[in-house]
Amino acid sequence: MHTVVVGTAGTTADDVIAVARRGARVVVSEEALAAVAASRQVIDDLAAKPEPVYGVSTGFGALAVRHISPDLRAQLQRNIVRSHAAGMGPRVEREVVRALMFLRLKTLASGRTGVRPLVVETMAAILNAGITPVVHEYGSLGCSGDLAPLSHCALTLMGEGEAEGPDGVVAPAAQLLAAHRIEPVELREKEGLALLNGTDGMLGMLVMACADLGRLITSADVTAALSLEALLGTDKVLAPELHAIRPHPGQAASAANMLRVLAGSGLTGHHQDDAPRVQDAYSIRCAPQVAGAGRDTLAHARLVADRELAAAVDNPVVLPDGRVESNGNFHGAPVAYVLDFLAIAAADLASIAERRTDRLLDKNRSHGLPPFLAADAGVDSGLMIAQYTQAALVSEMKRLAVPASVDSIPSSAMQEDHVSMGWSAARKLRTSVAALARVVAVELVAATRAIELRDGLTPAPATQAVLRAVRAAGVEGPGEDRFLAPDLAAAEAFVRDGKLVAAVEPVTGALA
């Protein structure tokens, strides 16, 4: 099994995905444990002094004005976890919870939070045991960290609340810890606060969305090329010199992908045949510009994610010179903005894909294809309702593209009077990413069927590879009407799991 080593300098997107999705084992480096112990000594020294220090010997948020006596400080740390574990709604997916736990571990291991090494080692042990705290959909405003989600994780560390075992069964956390010989942690000064105060949930979802969208944008380049081919369009608009004079790197990459997929096609360039036209429609001709803008947006989102992956997000923090200072680094704005931006890009990419699909089905615009790609139009409806499904998905994605980060509802008696809503931005982006895979899948079903209906014309070698692979995956070709949902589900899995890109790359070489 792959092992991820956590040090003091942050982590990588690949490591987050390895832990969240593939169950990679986590090891905390000796360097990190030494740094954690050193910062803990600073906290212990401050706790012994009479002067109040936020998070060490005071209450939290609007209650920070109260000085807490030493005999109540362990209770204070337990209470903040219990009271903040106030999530509601459906359970959050296992991969999201593992990502946020791993990212909180990353910050604890930085030596900037003041927790004991025991806390770090116990969190790593819980991850390695495959124990996943039950976290709920609602409870984070994306400021002062993803408070409720992280609190539910901290409850598990304390041996309280519920968690899912490696077998997928939900049970009391104390029972699961005991089964794996993990001792619950009795929290001390600063530790409850340190477990809650981070952007880890929204960051974990951003990292996974970036990975998924990278694959889907490339998949959309492939289906756009197939639609161009099916509509007898021209590949001249993909020439590198045209994209060089508008030097957006994503645009050039998408155009290059499409051109490589179309190499050797016998279907392109028929503009002056039986149905002459001067230019292809925007949904065909501008495909690289739209997908490319999504690529460049994704590149910016990855830059933000990488910066956050290198960060130690807590309040207060232990600085290298030994000072303990309050700060606002827990505010989720940098992450929330790009989460919203990606939802906009995904919605637009889905919208242009749906327009290409609709064009393939319309006999007045498809340049000789049968209505709805049906075997016997009128008796058969073909892919008519597949496009309805695609349109419904696109409509929802447009609603999900409304930014969450422009909203703010003050909390904590107006102490926390501006929040990011980054967790909400992340949750809706996950829905949008799943919808985009379905939209691209419907275009794939339509484009491959249309190409097979072009008798006497030979598709590109890469297209032929897609046809073989998608038919082998259970997506049937042209013919009489049949139960269509299984075909669409098979196409969705084919796109979502990266099999579409894998089908063409032996012919095209690696696509961007």
BELFEN-V396199 format. One record per pair of residues at least 24 apart in sequence whose C-alpha atoms are under 7 Angstrom apart, sorted by the first residue. I is the first residue (numbers start at 1). GAP is how many residues later the second one is. D is the distance in Angstrom with one decimal. If there is no record, write none. Layout:
i:I gap:GAP d:D
i:I gap:GAP d:D
//
This chain:
i:1 gap:24 d:7.0
i:5 gap:24 d:6.3
i:6 gap:100 d:6.3
i:7 gap:24 d:6.7
i:7 gap:25 d:5.0
i:7 gap:102 d:6.3
i:7 gap:103 d:6.8
i:8 gap:24 d:5.2
i:8 gap:101 d:5.7
i:8 gap:102 d:4.0
i:8 gap:103 d:6.7
i:9 gap:101 d:6.5
i:9 gap:301 d:6.2
i:10 gap:96 d:6.0
i:10 gap:299 d:5.7
i:10 gap:300 d:4.3
i:10 gap:301 d:6.4
i:11 gap:95 d:6.9
i:11 gap:298 d:5.6
i:11 gap:299 d:6.3
i:12 gap:297 d:6.4
i:13 gap:194 d:6.0
i:16 gap:83 d:6.0
i:17 gap:191 d:6.7
i:19 gap:79 d:6.9
i:19 gap:80 d:6.9
i:20 gap:75 d:4.7
i:20 gap:76 d:6.8
i:20 gap:78 d:4.9
i:20 gap:79 d:4.9
i:21 gap:74 d:5.5
i:25 gap:103 d:5.5
i:26 gap:98 d:6.0
i:26 gap:102 d:6.4
i:27 gap:97 d:7.0
i:32 gap:77 d:5.4
i:32 gap:78 d:6.4
i:32 gap:79 d:6.8
i:33 gap:76 d:6.8
i:33 gap:84 d:5.8
i:35 gap:76 d:4.7
i:36 gap:73 d:6.2
i:36 gap:74 d:7.0
i:36 gap:75 d:4.2
i:36 gap:78 d:6.6
i:36 gap:79 d:6.7
i:36 gap:80 d:6.4
i:36 gap:81 d:5.9
i:37 gap:79 d:6.1
i:37 gap:80 d:6.0
i:39 gap:72 d:5.7
i:39 gap:73 d:6.5
i:39 gap:75 d:4.9
i:39 gap:279 d:6.3
i:40 gap:74 d:4.4
i:40 gap:75 d:5.6
i:40 gap:76 d:5.7
i:42 gap:280 d:6.6
i:43 gap:71 d:5.9
i:55 gap:135 d:5.3
i:55 gap:138 d:6.6
i:55 gap:261 d:6.9
i:56 gap:133 d:5.1
i:56 gap:134 d:4.8
i:61 gap:351 d:6.4
i:61 gap:354 d:6.4
i:62 gap:350 d:5.8
i:62 gap:351 d:6.3
i:62 gap:353 d:5.5
i:73 gap:115 d:6.9
i:73 gap:116 d:6.1
i:74 gap:113 d:6.1
i:74 gap:114 d:5.1
i:74 gap:115 d:6.5
i:77 gap:110 d:6.1
i:77 gap:111 d:6.5
i:77 gap:112 d:6.7
i:77 gap:114 d:6.7
i:77 gap:115 d:4.6
i:78 gap:109 d:6.6
i:78 gap:114 d:6.6
i:80 gap:112 d:6.5
i:81 gap:70 d:5.2
i:81 gap:73 d:6.5
i:81 gap:74 d:6.4
i:81 gap:111 d:6.1
i:82 gap:73 d:6.9
i:84 gap:63 d:6.6
i:84 gap:64 d:5.4
i:84 gap:67 d:5.8
i:85 gap:63 d:4.9
i:85 gap:66 d:4.7
i:85 gap:67 d:5.0
i:86 gap:53 d:6.5
i:86 gap:62 d:5.8
i:87 gap:49 d:5.1
i:87 gap:50 d:6.9
i:87 gap:51 d:5.4
i:87 gap:52 d:4.7
i:87 gap:61 d:5.5
i:87 gap:62 d:6.8
i:88 gap:48 d:5.3
i:88 gap:49 d:6.2
i:88 gap:50 d:5.2
i:88 gap:51 d:6.7
i:89 gap:47 d:5.5
i:89 gap:48 d:5.3
i:89 gap:49 d:6.1
i:90 gap:46 d:5.5
i:90 gap:47 d:5.5
i:91 gap:43 d:6.4
i:91 gap:44 d:5.6
i:91 gap:45 d:4.5
i:91 gap:46 d:6.0
i:92 gap:43 d:5.6
i:92 gap:44 d:5.5
i:92 gap:45 d:5.7
i:94 gap:38 d:6.6
i:96 gap:105 d:6.9
i:96 gap:108 d:6.5
i:96 gap:109 d:6.3
i:97 gap:35 d:6.7
i:98 gap:34 d:6.7
i:99 gap:105 d:5.1
i:100 gap:100 d:4.7
i:100 gap:101 d:4.6
i:100 gap:104 d:5.7
i:103 gap:97 d:5.4
i:104 gap:91 d:7.0
i:104 gap:94 d:6.9
i:104 gap:96 d:6.0
i:107 gap:205 d:4.9
i:107 gap:206 d:6.4
i:110 gap:202 d:6.4
i:112 gap:200 d:6.7
i:112 gap:205 d:5.4
i:112 gap:206 d:4.7
i:112 gap:207 d:6.3
i:113 gap:81 d:6.0
i:113 gap:201 d:6.4
i:113 gap:204 d:5.3
i:113 gap:205 d:5.9
i:114 gap:76 d:6.9
i:114 gap:204 d:6.5
i:115 gap:75 d:6.9
i:115 gap:76 d:5.3
i:119 gap:66 d:6.9
i:123 gap:34 d:6.8
i:129 gap:51 d:6.8
i:130 gap:35 d:6.3
i:130 gap:36 d:4.8
i:131 gap:32 d:6.5
i:131 gap:33 d:5.7
i:131 gap:34 d:4.8
i:131 gap:35 d:5.9
i:132 gap:31 d:5.3
i:132 gap:32 d:5.0
i:132 gap:33 d:6.5
i:133 gap:29 d:6.3
i:133 gap:30 d:4.0
i:133 gap:31 d:6.1
i:134 gap:28 d:5.8
i:134 gap:29 d:4.9
i:134 gap:30 d:6.6
i:140 gap:283 d:6.1
i:141 gap:278 d:6.1
i:141 gap:279 d:6.4
i:141 gap:280 d:4.7
i:141 gap:281 d:6.9
i:141 gap:282 d:6.6
i:142 gap:57 d:6.9
i:142 gap:189 d:6.7
i:142 gap:190 d:5.3
i:142 gap:277 d:6.2
i:142 gap:278 d:5.1
i:142 gap:279 d:4.8
i:142 gap:280 d:4.7
i:142 gap:281 d:5.4
i:143 gap:187 d:6.0
i:143 gap:188 d:4.6
i:143 gap:189 d:5.7
i:143 gap:276 d:5.1
i:143 gap:277 d:5.9
i:144 gap:53 d:5.5
i:144 gap:54 d:6.8
i:144 gap:186 d:5.1
i:144 gap:187 d:6.2
i:145 gap:51 d:6.5
i:145 gap:52 d:4.5
i:145 gap:53 d:4.0
i:145 gap:54 d:4.9
i:145 gap:185 d:5.2
i:145 gap:186 d:6.7
i:146 gap:50 d:7.0
i:146 gap:51 d:6.9
i:146 gap:52 d:6.0
i:146 gap:53 d:5.7
i:146 gap:54 d:6.9
i:146 gap:55 d:6.2
i:146 gap:277 d:7.0
i:147 gap:49 d:5.3
i:147 gap:50 d:6.5
i:150 gap:45 d:6.7
i:150 gap:46 d:5.0
i:151 gap:45 d:5.7
i:154 gap:41 d:6.2
i:157 gap:27 d:5.8
i:157 gap:28 d:6.0
i:158 gap:26 d:4.8
i:158 gap:27 d:5.0
i:158 gap:28 d:6.4
i:159 gap:25 d:5.0
i:194 gap:120 d:6.2
i:197 gap:117 d:5.2
i:197 gap:118 d:6.7
i:197 gap:133 d:6.4
i:198 gap:115 d:5.4
i:198 gap:116 d:5.9
i:198 gap:132 d:5.4
i:199 gap:131 d:6.2
i:199 gap:133 d:6.1
i:201 gap:222 d:6.8
i:202 gap:220 d:6.1
i:202 gap:221 d:5.0
i:202 gap:224 d:5.6
i:203 gap:102 d:6.8
i:203 gap:132 d:6.7
i:205 gap:221 d:6.0
i:206 gap:133 d:6.5
i:206 gap:220 d:6.6
i:207 gap:98 d:6.6
i:209 gap:221 d:6.7
i:210 gap:88 d:6.6
i:210 gap:92 d:6.8
i:213 gap:220 d:6.8
i:215 gap:283 d:6.5
i:216 gap:221 d:6.6
i:217 gap:74 d:6.5
i:218 gap:294 d:6.8
i:219 gap:276 d:6.8
i:219 gap:281 d:6.5
i:219 gap:282 d:5.9
i:220 gap:220 d:6.1
i:221 gap:33 d:6.1
i:221 gap:36 d:6.4
i:221 gap:37 d:5.8
i:222 gap:36 d:6.2
i:222 gap:39 d:6.7
i:223 gap:220 d:6.5
i:223 gap:221 d:5.6
i:224 gap:63 d:6.7
i:225 gap:33 d:5.2
i:225 gap:36 d:6.6
i:225 gap:37 d:6.5
i:226 gap:221 d:5.8
i:226 gap:237 d:6.9
i:227 gap:129 d:6.7
i:227 gap:220 d:5.1
i:228 gap:56 d:6.0
i:229 gap:38 d:5.6
i:229 gap:39 d:5.5
i:230 gap:217 d:6.1
i:230 gap:220 d:5.7
i:230 gap:221 d:4.9
i:231 gap:129 d:6.9
i:231 gap:135 d:5.9
i:231 gap:136 d:6.4
i:232 gap:35 d:5.3
i:232 gap:36 d:4.9
i:232 gap:37 d:6.3
i:232 gap:38 d:5.5
i:233 gap:35 d:5.2
i:233 gap:36 d:5.7
i:233 gap:37 d:6.6
i:233 gap:38 d:6.6
i:233 gap:47 d:6.3
i:234 gap:34 d:5.2
i:234 gap:35 d:4.4
i:235 gap:24 d:6.8
i:235 gap:33 d:6.5
i:235 gap:34 d:6.9
i:237 gap:48 d:6.6
i:250 gap:42 d:3.9
i:250 gap:43 d:6.1
i:250 gap:45 d:4.9
i:250 gap:46 d:5.2
i:251 gap:37 d:5.1
i:251 gap:38 d:5.1
i:251 gap:40 d:6.9
i:251 gap:41 d:3.7
i:251 gap:42 d:6.5
i:253 gap:39 d:7.0
i:253 gap:259 d:6.1
i:254 gap:34 d:5.0
i:254 gap:37 d:6.5
i:254 gap:38 d:5.7
i:255 gap:33 d:5.0
i:257 gap:254 d:5.8
i:257 gap:255 d:6.7
i:260 gap:248 d:5.7
i:261 gap:201 d:5.4
i:261 gap:202 d:6.9
i:261 gap:247 d:6.3
i:262 gap:198 d:5.5
i:263 gap:197 d:6.0
i:264 gap:196 d:5.0
i:264 gap:197 d:6.7
i:265 gap:193 d:6.5
i:265 gap:194 d:4.8
i:265 gap:195 d:3.8
i:266 gap:191 d:5.7
i:266 gap:192 d:4.9
i:266 gap:193 d:5.5
i:266 gap:194 d:6.7
i:267 gap:190 d:5.9
i:267 gap:191 d:6.6
i:267 gap:192 d:6.0
i:275 gap:92 d:6.3
i:283 gap:69 d:5.6
i:283 gap:72 d:6.3
i:283 gap:73 d:5.9
i:284 gap:72 d:6.9
i:290 gap:59 d:6.5
i:291 gap:58 d:6.1
i:294 gap:51 d:5.1
i:297 gap:45 d:6.8
i:298 gap:44 d:6.8
i:301 gap:37 d:5.4
i:304 gap:31 d:6.8
i:331 gap:89 d:6.7
i:332 gap:88 d:5.3
i:332 gap:90 d:5.7
i:333 gap:87 d:5.2
i:333 gap:89 d:6.8
i:335 gap:87 d:6.6
i:336 gap:69 d:5.8
i:336 gap:84 d:6.4
i:336 gap:85 d:6.9
i:336 gap:86 d:4.1
i:336 gap:89 d:6.1
i:337 gap:68 d:6.2
i:339 gap:86 d:5.8
i:339 gap:87 d:5.8
i:339 gap:90 d:6.6
i:340 gap:61 d:6.7
i:340 gap:63 d:5.3
i:340 gap:64 d:6.8
i:340 gap:85 d:5.8
i:343 gap:57 d:6.8
i:343 gap:58 d:5.0
i:343 gap:86 d:5.4
i:343 gap:89 d:6.5
i:344 gap:57 d:4.8
i:346 gap:86 d:6.9
i:346 gap:87 d:7.0
i:346 gap:90 d:6.6
i:347 gap:47 d:6.6
i:347 gap:50 d:5.2
i:347 gap:51 d:5.6
i:347 gap:54 d:6.6
i:350 gap:44 d:6.0
i:350 gap:86 d:5.8
i:350 gap:89 d:6.1
i:351 gap:43 d:5.9
i:353 gap:87 d:6.7
i:353 gap:90 d:6.5
i:354 gap:36 d:6.5
i:354 gap:37 d:6.6
i:354 gap:85 d:7.0
i:354 gap:89 d:7.0
i:357 gap:30 d:7.0
i:357 gap:86 d:5.4
i:357 gap:89 d:6.4
i:358 gap:29 d:6.7
i:373 gap:77 d:6.6
i:375 gap:103 d:7.0
i:375 gap:104 d:5.4
i:375 gap:105 d:5.4
i:380 gap:100 d:6.5
i:380 gap:101 d:5.6
i:381 gap:100 d:6.9
i:382 gap:99 d:6.0
i:386 gap:56 d:6.7
i:390 gap:49 d:5.4
i:390 gap:52 d:6.6
i:393 gap:42 d:6.0
i:393 gap:46 d:6.9
i:397 gap:35 d:5.6
i:400 gap:28 d:6.0
i:400 gap:32 d:6.8
i:437 gap:55 d:6.1
i:437 gap:58 d:6.3
i:437 gap:59 d:5.7
i:438 gap:54 d:5.3
i:441 gap:47 d:6.9
i:441 gap:50 d:5.2
i:441 gap:51 d:5.0
i:441 gap:54 d:6.1
i:442 gap:46 d:6.6
i:445 gap:46 d:7.0
i:449 gap:28 d:5.5
i:449 gap:29 d:5.6
i:462 gap:42 d:5.2
i:462 gap:45 d:5.6
i:462 gap:46 d:6.7
i:465 gap:38 d:6.1
i:465 gap:39 d:6.1
i:466 gap:34 d:6.8
i:466 gap:37 d:5.6
i:466 gap:38 d:6.3
i:469 gap:34 d:6.4
//
